[in-house]
Amino acid sequence: MGESQKRDIRKLSLSDLEEFFVAQGEKKFRAKQVYEWLWNKSLKNFDEMTNISLTTRELLKQHFEINHIQVDLMQHSQDGTIKNAVKLFDDKIVESVLIPTNKRITACVSSQVGCSLDCNFCATARLKRMRNLNPDEIYDQVVAIKEEAETYFQRPLTNIVFMGMGEPLLNYNNVLSAIDKITSPEGLGMAPRRITLSTVGIPKMIRKLADDEVKFNLAISLHSAINETRSRLMPINDSSPLEELANALKYWYQKTKRKVTYEYVIWEGINDDERHAKALAKFCKIIPSKVNIIQYNPIDEGEFRQAKQEAVDMYVQILEQQGIIAKVRKSRGQDIDAACGQLANKNEVAELSKI
Ligand code: SAH
């Protein structure tokens, strides 16, 4: 069998693997052993599977390969944040980020190569090329950060956010299958409540999450609760306006009884006035929710500027008056372009421009 015909073994489920072993006249329980090596222990080659006989390892090598990601470049920020440029089996690159705080170590992972959504303020949107990541490519990013947390901080990974490159709900099956692995005992055994999926807010897919009764947290990149402003920032709002998003969120809450988080950047001259703050407070009443006010991370010399502190204070005051929890989040890893919206494979682009 030629190299190119070998299958990526991590595309197989445990029962697929059991079928393979039985068809080869091997014991069924081998599948579980191999599966644990592949996921729980994250092995990158078959020869390290020490409880598997040499003949069985050769059999596996004949049929399969392990398309493990490689951390191509690791950058350390002054504030402790680490950014990984991760090379995939087809040489494409995505980025993931380790964010340390006093209480937590969070992995921010990518779900797609590039992004198709064209949000005007986001650097990832400038990357045209795109493909979905496979479940193992998402899983491997988490494992790489888990290992870095242990090596550089001697602390465990505590949280995962799908806030890297891409729109997770446009890669629904692979993202859910990765989360399944991350939370299962054969994988990393992490609690779903420590995982947050962030989306631009695709109503149909939010309903699907609710129907699938997922146990992780949902965050919506809102940025404006006024259609006209939101459409200017995020073209997705033209096809999925706030009313539809609101209905999908009501459905989500009915089914899951879980709060959502709204991510919100305040820009000077765009949404830094009282009208926008009040509209946000009103939107927050639709279902139980809280707000994360994130600092704008400049991506170019363009029209967007972080609002003044007074505007941020005004938002917090209006939200708190209405009993809504609002947290102001400081930007992390800006010096290495690791902050929200800055993931754009800058180093790769720089390399290419040298050619
Ligand atoms: N597509 C998903 C996942 C990306 S998350 C989503 O949009 O939710 C990245 C988060 O960073 C989103 O909330 C996004 O709106 C925000 N973001 C994008 N560009 C930013 C920038 N330049 N500064 C601050 N936040 C930004």
Residues whose N, C-alpha, C, O or C-beta is under 5 A from the ligand:
A	BS01	SAH	F121 C122 A123 F162 M163 G164 G166 E167 P168 S198 T199 V200 S221 E263 Q295 Y296 N297 I299 C340 G341
